[in-house]
Amino acid sequence: MNHDTPDILSFGEAMALFVADVPGDLADVERFSRGCAGADTNVAIGLSRLGFNVGWMSRVGNDSFGRYLRSTLEKEGLDCRYLTTDPVHATGLVFKERAEGGADPKVEYLRKNSAASQMSVADAAQIDIPSLRHLHATGITPAVSASCLELSRHLLGQARQHGVSVSFDPNLRPTLWASEQQMRTTLNELAAHANWVLPGLAEGRLLTGQDTAHDIAGFYLDQGAEAVVIKLGPEGSFYRGRLTGQDEAFTVPGVPVAKVVDTVGAGDGFAVGFVSAMLDGLAPREALKRANLIGAAQVQVLGDMEGLPSRARLGQLEAALPA
C-alpha cells in the first residue's frame, strides 16, 4: 500500500458480488462465484491498475464481507485509509444472473441500510480536498441515502471550488430514487460541479430532455462542464467540449468485439479510459479512443472489473488497434 496521500479519490458503495455459476433464474441457482461490485470502485481499481495513486472512501460492515472487500481493494493498490468499518451496519451484497448472448444480466441487491449508506459529510473530514488532483463521482452514491447525497454535494462542490478536476458518470439507478423527477434534478445539480460529464445516450436523454448527443452535451456545457462524452454503445462515443480552447464536437467509432460476455462494467471501463487519458495529458480524440478500447475489453470477460487492463496490457491493446 502506498503511504503517500492519494491524489485521486473515488467514493461510494462497494458490495460483495455473487455471480451465478450457471444461466437461469437466480431462484434456481445453487452456486455463485464471489467478487467485488460497485461502479465507483470499478473506476478506482481501473485507475490504480494504470499506475495512479487512488484513494477509496467508503464504509463496510464489521463482517466477513467487509474484510473481504478491504483486502481485495488493497490488493488492487487502492489506498483504503478513508475506508471505515461500521460496527452496526452490514456490508451491502449484490447477486447477478449469468446472462447469455450479450444480454444485460438481472441483478438483485441487499443494500438497504448498508454500512456504506451511512456515509456522511463527516466521513470526508480527514480528506485534504485542495491537495487532490482528481475526484471521480457517480450518480449512484447520492441515490443511496440522504446523508450520501450531502456527502456527494460536499465533495463535488469543494473539489470544483479548489480547482480539482471532477469526472461525473450519472450511472442511473432509477429504483434507488423516490421519483424520476428527483433523480433528474439532483443529478443535474451534481453534474454542474463536474469538469467532465460521462452519460450514456439514453441516460442523457432522460436527464436533459434533449434528443441528440450534440444537444445533451450542450445542456451540460451550459451548466459549466468543460467536456461531455456520451457513450453510444457499440457505435463508440461522442465528444463535445472546449478542452483545447475552442469548441469541438466529434464521434469516435467503437472497437469491434467478437463476443460480448458480460455488459456490466462497460461504462466504468469507458470512464477509466477517458479519465486516465485526460490525466495523462492526451487530446480529447485520443481519450475517447482509449475509453472505447477499455470499455470493449471489459465486456469480453465475466465480472464487473476483470477486464480492466494494467498499463502494460493497455499498451498491447492499443498496439493491436488498426492504424
Sine and cosine of phi, psi and omega as CSV:
sin_phi,cos_phi,sin_psi,cos_psi,sin_omega,cos_omega
0.00,0.00,0.65,-0.76,-0.05,-1.00
-0.99,0.11,0.79,-0.62,-0.05,-1.00
-0.99,-0.11,-0.06,1.00,0.20,-0.98
-0.93,0.36,0.59,-0.80,0.01,-1.00
-0.86,0.51,0.75,-0.67,-0.01,-1.00
-0.89,0.46,0.60,-0.80,0.00,-1.00
-0.97,-0.25,-0.06,1.00,0.12,-0.99
-0.85,-0.53,0.69,-0.73,-0.03,-1.00
-0.80,-0.60,0.69,-0.72,0.19,-0.98
-0.79,-0.61,0.46,-0.89,-0.05,-1.00
-0.52,-0.85,0.43,-0.90,0.00,-1.00
0.47,-0.88,-0.46,-0.89,-0.04,-1.00
-0.93,-0.37,0.87,-0.49,0.21,-0.98
-1.00,-0.07,0.64,-0.77,0.01,-1.00
-0.81,-0.59,0.47,-0.88,0.17,-0.99
-0.96,0.26,0.77,-0.64,-0.10,-1.00
-0.95,-0.31,0.71,-0.70,0.08,-1.00
-0.85,-0.53,0.92,-0.38,-0.03,-1.00
-0.98,-0.18,0.76,-0.65,0.01,-1.00
-0.86,0.52,0.67,-0.74,0.02,-1.00
-0.97,0.24,-0.33,0.94,0.01,-1.00
-0.73,-0.69,0.42,-0.91,0.06,-1.00
-0.92,0.39,0.27,-0.96,0.07,-1.00
0.88,-0.48,0.04,-1.00,-0.02,-1.00
-0.87,0.50,0.73,-0.68,0.01,-1.00
-0.83,0.56,-0.47,0.88,0.00,-1.00
-0.88,0.47,-0.41,0.91,-0.07,-1.00
-0.98,-0.17,-0.05,1.00,-0.11,-0.99
-1.00,0.06,0.77,-0.64,-0.02,-1.00
-1.00,-0.01,-0.58,0.81,-0.16,-0.99
-0.80,-0.60,0.58,-0.81,-0.04,-1.00
-0.73,-0.68,0.46,-0.89,0.13,-0.99
-0.97,-0.26,0.67,-0.74,-0.09,-1.00
-1.00,-0.01,0.60,-0.80,0.09,-1.00
-0.47,-0.88,-0.30,-0.95,-0.03,-1.00
-0.84,-0.54,0.70,-0.71,-0.05,-1.00
-0.76,-0.65,0.42,-0.91,0.03,-1.00
0.62,-0.79,0.84,-0.55,-0.06,-1.00
-0.86,0.51,-0.66,0.75,-0.06,-1.00
-0.92,0.38,-0.62,0.79,0.04,-1.00
-0.94,0.33,-0.59,0.81,0.04,-1.00
-0.83,0.56,-0.71,0.71,-0.02,-1.00
-0.92,0.39,-0.67,0.74,0.01,-1.00
-0.87,0.50,-0.70,0.71,0.00,-1.00
-0.90,0.43,-0.70,0.72,0.00,-1.00
-0.86,0.50,-0.67,0.75,0.01,-1.00
-0.94,0.34,-0.61,0.79,0.03,-1.00
-0.90,0.44,-0.66,0.75,0.01,-1.00
-0.89,0.46,-0.45,0.90,0.02,-1.00
-1.00,0.05,0.09,1.00,0.14,-0.99
0.99,-0.16,0.11,0.99,0.03,-1.00
-0.99,0.13,0.43,-0.90,-0.02,-1.00
-1.00,-0.07,0.99,-0.12,-0.22,-0.98
-0.93,-0.36,0.77,-0.64,0.11,-0.99
-0.99,-0.15,0.54,-0.84,0.00,-1.00
-0.85,-0.52,0.83,-0.56,0.02,-1.00
-0.92,-0.39,0.84,-0.55,0.00,-1.00
-0.21,-0.98,-0.13,-0.99,0.18,-0.98
-0.74,-0.67,0.58,-0.82,0.14,-0.99
-0.81,-0.59,0.29,-0.96,0.04,-1.00
-0.98,0.21,0.29,-0.96,0.09,-1.00
-0.99,0.10,0.92,0.40,-0.10,-1.00
-0.56,-0.83,0.09,-1.00,-0.08,-1.00
-0.89,0.45,-0.56,0.83,0.00,-1.00
-0.93,0.38,-0.61,0.79,0.04,-1.00
-0.90,0.43,-0.66,0.75,0.03,-1.00
-0.91,0.41,-0.64,0.77,0.03,-1.00
-0.88,0.48,-0.72,0.69,-0.03,-1.00
-0.90,0.44,-0.70,0.71,-0.02,-1.00
-0.86,0.51,-0.73,0.68,-0.05,-1.00
-0.93,0.37,-0.60,0.80,0.03,-1.00
-0.89,0.45,-0.71,0.70,-0.04,-1.00
-0.94,0.35,-0.60,0.80,0.05,-1.00
-0.92,0.38,-0.60,0.80,0.05,-1.00
-0.90,0.44,-0.49,0.87,0.04,-1.00
-0.98,0.18,0.02,1.00,0.06,-1.00
1.00,-0.02,0.10,1.00,0.02,-1.00
-0.97,0.26,0.60,-0.80,0.10,-1.00
-1.00,0.08,0.92,-0.40,-0.12,-0.99
-0.97,-0.23,0.44,0.90,0.00,-1.00
-0.90,0.44,-0.39,0.92,0.01,-1.00
-0.99,-0.16,0.25,0.97,0.04,-1.00
-0.99,-0.12,0.93,-0.38,-0.09,-1.00
-0.99,-0.11,0.59,-0.81,0.14,-0.99
-1.00,-0.09,0.86,-0.51,-0.02,-1.00
-1.00,0.04,0.85,-0.53,-0.08,-1.00
-0.96,0.28,-0.26,0.97,-0.15,-0.99
-0.95,-0.32,-0.67,0.75,-0.15,-0.99
-0.99,-0.16,0.48,-0.88,-0.10,-1.00
-1.00,0.04,0.37,-0.93,0.12,-0.99
-0.93,0.36,0.65,-0.76,0.03,-1.00
-0.95,0.33,0.52,-0.86,0.01,-1.00
-0.82,-0.58,0.49,-0.87,0.10,-1.00
-0.66,-0.75,0.68,-0.73,0.02,-1.00
-0.91,-0.42,0.73,-0.69,-0.12,-0.99
-0.80,-0.60,0.74,-0.67,0.09,-1.00
-0.91,0.42,0.42,-0.91,0.20,-0.98
-1.00,0.00,0.98,-0.22,-0.04,-1.00
-0.99,0.10,0.36,-0.93,0.01,-1.00
-0.84,-0.54,0.45,-0.89,0.14,-0.99
0.92,0.40,0.47,0.88,0.06,-1.00
0.98,0.19,0.13,0.99,0.03,-1.00
-0.95,0.30,0.41,-0.91,0.09,-1.00
-0.96,0.28,0.81,-0.59,-0.02,-1.00
-0.96,0.29,0.54,-0.84,0.11,-0.99
-0.96,0.26,0.61,-0.80,0.04,-1.00
-0.78,-0.62,0.53,-0.85,0.09,-1.00
-0.79,-0.61,0.73,-0.68,-0.06,-1.00
-0.96,-0.29,0.59,-0.80,0.26,-0.97
-0.86,-0.50,1.00,0.09,-0.14,-0.99
-0.71,-0.71,0.00,1.00,-0.02,-1.00
-0.89,0.46,0.74,-0.67,-0.02,-1.00
0.83,0.55,0.49,0.87,0.02,-1.00
-0.93,0.37,0.22,-0.98,0.03,-1.00
-0.83,0.56,-0.71,0.70,-0.05,-1.00
-0.90,0.43,-0.50,0.86,-0.01,-1.00
-0.93,0.36,-0.23,0.97,0.01,-1.00
-1.00,0.05,-0.05,1.00,0.01,-1.00
-0.85,0.53,0.52,-0.85,0.01,-1.00
-0.52,-0.85,0.00,-1.00,0.01,-1.00
-0.83,0.55,-0.52,0.86,0.00,-1.00
-0.86,0.51,-0.48,0.88,0.01,-1.00
-0.90,0.43,-0.37,0.93,-0.06,-1.00
-1.00,-0.03,0.04,1.00,-0.11,-0.99
-0.86,0.52,-0.55,0.84,-0.07,-1.00
-0.99,0.12,-0.10,0.99,-0.14,-0.99
-1.00,-0.04,0.81,-0.59,0.05,-1.00
-1.00,0.05,1.00,0.06,-0.14,-0.99
-0.86,0.51,-0.68,0.73,-0.02,-1.00
-0.87,0.49,-0.39,0.92,-0.03,-1.00
-0.99,0.11,-0.14,0.99,0.01,-1.00
-0.95,0.30,0.44,-0.90,0.13,-0.99
-1.00,-0.09,-0.59,0.81,-0.09,-1.00
-0.45,-0.89,0.57,-0.82,0.09,-1.00
-0.83,-0.55,0.78,-0.62,0.11,-0.99
-0.94,-0.34,0.75,-0.67,-0.02,-1.00
-0.71,-0.71,0.43,-0.90,0.10,-1.00
-0.82,-0.58,0.20,-0.98,0.04,-1.00
-0.99,0.11,0.06,1.00,0.03,-1.00
-0.98,0.19,-0.73,0.68,-0.08,-1.00
-0.82,0.57,-0.73,0.68,0.00,-1.00
-0.92,0.40,-0.27,0.96,0.00,-1.00
-1.00,0.09,-0.27,0.96,-0.16,-0.99
-0.96,0.28,-0.61,0.79,0.01,-1.00
-0.25,-0.97,0.26,-0.97,0.02,-1.00
-0.89,0.46,-0.63,0.77,-0.03,-1.00
-0.94,0.33,-0.52,0.86,0.08,-1.00
-0.94,0.35,-0.55,0.83,0.08,-1.00
-0.90,0.43,-0.70,0.71,0.02,-1.00
-0.88,0.48,-0.65,0.76,0.04,-1.00
-0.88,0.47,-0.70,0.72,0.01,-1.00
-0.87,0.49,-0.72,0.69,0.02,-1.00
-0.85,0.52,-0.70,0.72,-0.04,-1.00
-0.89,0.45,-0.77,0.63,-0.08,-1.00
-0.92,0.40,-0.72,0.70,-0.02,-1.00
-0.92,0.39,-0.66,0.75,0.00,-1.00
-0.90,0.44,-0.73,0.69,-0.01,-1.00
-0.91,0.41,-0.66,0.75,-0.02,-1.00
-0.87,0.49,-0.76,0.65,-0.04,-1.00
-0.89,0.45,-0.64,0.77,-0.01,-1.00
-0.88,0.48,-0.58,0.82,-0.08,-1.00
-0.99,-0.11,0.19,0.98,0.08,-1.00
0.97,0.24,0.33,0.94,0.08,-1.00
-1.00,0.10,0.76,-0.65,0.01,-1.00
-0.93,0.37,0.60,-0.80,-0.07,-1.00
-0.79,-0.61,0.79,-0.61,0.18,-0.98
-0.95,-0.31,0.63,-0.78,-0.06,-1.00
-0.71,-0.70,0.87,-0.49,0.07,-1.00
-0.95,-0.32,0.91,-0.41,-0.10,-1.00
-0.85,0.53,-0.58,0.81,0.07,-1.00
0.68,0.74,0.89,0.46,-0.13,-0.99
-0.87,0.49,0.75,-0.66,0.12,-0.99
-0.76,-0.65,0.98,0.22,-0.13,-0.99
-0.82,0.58,-0.53,0.85,-0.05,-1.00
-0.93,0.38,-0.31,0.95,0.00,-1.00
-1.00,0.07,-0.18,0.98,-0.07,-1.00
-0.98,-0.21,0.46,-0.89,0.03,-1.00
-0.92,0.39,-0.59,0.81,0.02,-1.00
-0.42,-0.91,0.33,-0.94,0.03,-1.00
-0.90,0.43,-0.60,0.80,0.00,-1.00
-0.89,0.46,-0.69,0.73,0.02,-1.00
-0.89,0.45,-0.65,0.76,0.02,-1.00
-0.87,0.49,-0.74,0.67,-0.01,-1.00
-0.87,0.49,-0.79,0.61,-0.07,-1.00
-0.87,0.50,-0.73,0.69,-0.08,-1.00
-0.92,0.39,-0.72,0.69,-0.07,-1.00
-0.94,0.34,-0.57,0.82,0.05,-1.00
-0.93,0.37,-0.56,0.83,0.05,-1.00
-0.91,0.42,-0.67,0.74,0.02,-1.00
-0.93,0.37,-0.65,0.76,-0.01,-1.00
-0.87,0.49,-0.43,0.90,0.00,-1.00
-0.91,0.42,-0.29,0.96,0.04,-1.00
-1.00,-0.02,-0.11,0.99,-0.15,-0.99
-1.00,-0.04,0.57,-0.82,0.13,-0.99
-0.98,0.19,-0.65,0.76,-0.08,-1.00
-0.82,-0.58,0.88,-0.48,-0.02,-1.00
-0.95,-0.32,0.74,-0.67,-0.18,-0.98
-0.80,-0.60,0.90,0.43,0.01,-1.00
-0.99,0.10,0.36,-0.93,0.28,-0.96
-0.98,0.21,0.28,-0.96,-0.05,-1.00
-0.88,0.48,-0.73,0.68,0.00,-1.00
-0.90,0.43,-0.63,0.77,0.04,-1.00
-0.89,0.47,-0.71,0.70,-0.01,-1.00
-0.87,0.49,-0.65,0.76,0.03,-1.00
-0.89,0.46,-0.71,0.71,-0.02,-1.00
-0.90,0.43,-0.66,0.75,-0.09,-1.00
-0.97,0.24,-0.59,0.81,-0.15,-0.99
-0.96,-0.26,-0.32,0.95,-0.10,-0.99
0.97,0.23,0.05,1.00,0.05,-1.00
-1.00,-0.02,0.36,-0.93,-0.10,-1.00
-0.98,-0.20,-0.70,0.71,-0.10,-0.99
-1.00,-0.02,0.39,-0.92,0.06,-1.00
-0.85,0.53,-0.64,0.77,-0.02,-1.00
-0.87,0.50,-0.69,0.72,-0.05,-1.00
-0.98,0.22,-0.55,0.84,0.10,-1.00
-0.87,0.49,-0.72,0.69,0.02,-1.00
-0.87,0.49,-0.66,0.75,0.01,-1.00
-0.85,0.52,-0.62,0.78,0.03,-1.00
-0.83,0.55,-0.73,0.68,-0.06,-1.00
-0.98,0.19,-0.51,0.86,0.09,-1.00
-0.91,0.43,-0.62,0.78,0.05,-1.00
-0.90,0.43,-0.45,0.89,0.02,-1.00
-0.99,0.16,-0.18,0.98,0.02,-1.00
0.88,-0.48,0.00,1.00,0.08,-1.00
-0.92,0.40,0.47,-0.88,0.07,-1.00
-1.00,-0.07,-0.45,0.90,0.00,-1.00
-0.49,-0.87,0.64,-0.77,0.10,-1.00
-0.82,-0.58,0.81,-0.59,0.00,-1.00
-0.87,-0.49,0.84,-0.54,-0.09,-1.00
-0.93,-0.36,0.83,-0.56,-0.02,-1.00
-0.98,0.19,0.79,-0.62,-0.04,-1.00
-0.93,-0.36,0.33,0.95,-0.02,-1.00
0.92,0.40,-0.65,-0.76,-0.05,-1.00
-0.86,0.51,-0.37,0.93,-0.03,-1.00
-0.96,0.28,-0.26,0.97,0.01,-1.00
0.91,-0.41,-0.73,-0.69,-0.06,-1.00
-0.42,-0.91,0.39,-0.92,-0.06,-1.00
-0.88,-0.47,0.70,-0.72,0.03,-1.00
-0.88,-0.47,0.69,-0.72,0.22,-0.97
-0.61,-0.80,0.79,-0.61,-0.04,-1.00
-0.01,-1.00,-0.08,-1.00,-0.04,-1.00
-0.75,-0.66,0.62,0.78,-0.02,-1.00
-0.93,0.38,-0.47,0.88,-0.05,-1.00
-1.00,-0.04,0.12,0.99,-0.01,-1.00
1.00,-0.08,-0.18,0.98,0.08,-1.00
-0.71,-0.70,0.37,-0.93,0.00,-1.00
-0.95,0.33,0.77,-0.64,0.01,-1.00
-0.72,-0.69,0.49,-0.87,0.13,-0.99
-0.51,-0.86,0.73,-0.68,0.02,-1.00
-0.29,-0.96,0.29,-0.96,0.07,-1.00
-0.92,-0.40,0.65,-0.76,0.10,-1.00
-0.91,-0.40,0.85,-0.53,-0.07,-1.00
-0.90,0.44,0.45,-0.89,-0.02,-1.00
-0.95,0.31,0.24,-0.97,0.05,-1.00
-1.00,-0.03,0.83,-0.55,-0.03,-1.00
-0.88,0.48,0.64,-0.77,-0.01,-1.00
-0.85,-0.53,0.81,-0.59,-0.03,-1.00
-0.92,0.39,-0.70,0.71,-0.04,-1.00
-0.58,-0.82,0.84,-0.54,0.07,-1.00
-1.00,0.10,0.86,-0.51,-0.04,-1.00
-0.99,-0.15,-0.67,0.74,-0.09,-1.00
-0.42,-0.91,0.90,-0.45,-0.08,-1.00
-0.98,0.21,-0.30,0.95,-0.06,-1.00
-0.91,0.41,0.73,-0.68,0.04,-1.00
1.00,-0.06,-0.08,1.00,0.00,-1.00
-0.89,0.46,-0.71,0.71,0.01,-1.00
-0.91,0.41,-0.55,0.84,0.04,-1.00
-0.94,0.35,-0.65,0.76,0.08,-1.00
-0.88,0.48,-0.64,0.77,0.04,-1.00
-0.87,0.50,-0.72,0.69,0.00,-1.00
-0.89,0.46,-0.66,0.75,0.04,-1.00
-0.85,0.53,-0.71,0.71,-0.02,-1.00
-0.89,0.45,-0.74,0.67,-0.05,-1.00
-0.92,0.39,-0.76,0.64,-0.07,-1.00
-0.89,0.46,-0.70,0.71,-0.03,-1.00
-0.89,0.46,-0.64,0.77,0.00,-1.00
-0.91,0.41,-0.66,0.75,0.04,-1.00
-0.90,0.44,-0.67,0.75,0.01,-1.00
-0.94,0.35,-0.44,0.90,0.09,-1.00
-0.98,0.19,-0.11,0.99,0.04,-1.00
1.00,0.09,0.33,0.94,-0.01,-1.00
-0.98,0.20,0.35,-0.94,0.08,-1.00
-0.95,0.31,0.42,-0.91,-0.04,-1.00
-0.79,0.61,-0.67,0.74,-0.04,-1.00
-0.89,0.46,-0.66,0.75,0.04,-1.00
-0.92,0.40,-0.57,0.82,0.01,-1.00
-0.90,0.43,-0.64,0.77,0.03,-1.00
-0.93,0.36,-0.60,0.80,0.05,-1.00
-0.87,0.50,-0.71,0.70,0.00,-1.00
-0.92,0.40,-0.64,0.77,0.01,-1.00
-0.88,0.48,-0.73,0.68,0.04,-1.00
-0.87,0.50,-0.65,0.76,-0.07,-1.00
-0.91,0.42,-0.74,0.68,-0.03,-1.00
-0.95,0.32,-0.59,0.81,0.10,-1.00
-0.86,0.52,-0.68,0.74,0.01,-1.00
-0.92,0.38,-0.61,0.79,0.02,-1.00
-0.90,0.44,-0.60,0.80,-0.08,-1.00
-0.93,0.36,-0.58,0.81,-0.06,-1.00
-0.97,0.25,-0.15,0.99,-0.05,-1.00
-1.00,-0.04,0.06,1.00,0.03,-1.00
-0.76,-0.66,0.37,-0.93,0.04,-1.00
-0.99,0.13,0.70,-0.71,0.03,-1.00
0.91,-0.41,0.33,-0.94,-0.15,-0.99
-0.98,0.18,-0.43,0.90,-0.09,-1.00
-0.59,-0.81,0.20,0.98,-0.05,-1.00
-0.92,0.38,-0.37,0.93,-0.02,-1.00
-1.00,0.00,-0.01,1.00,-0.04,-1.00
-0.96,0.29,0.82,-0.58,-0.20,-0.98
-1.00,0.07,0.40,-0.92,0.25,-0.97
-0.96,0.28,0.16,-0.99,0.03,-1.00
-0.87,0.48,-0.65,0.76,0.00,-1.00
-0.91,0.41,-0.68,0.73,0.01,-1.00
-0.91,0.42,-0.61,0.79,0.04,-1.00
-0.87,0.50,-0.66,0.75,0.04,-1.00
-0.86,0.50,-0.65,0.76,0.02,-1.00
-0.91,0.41,-0.69,0.72,-0.02,-1.00
-0.90,0.44,-0.64,0.77,-0.01,-1.00
-0.93,0.37,-0.60,0.80,0.00,-1.00
-0.92,0.39,-0.47,0.88,-0.03,-1.00
-0.99,0.14,-0.18,0.98,0.00,-1.00
-0.93,0.36,0.58,-0.82,0.10,-0.99
-0.89,0.46,0.59,-0.81,-0.06,-1.00
-0.91,0.42,0.00,0.00,0.00,0.00
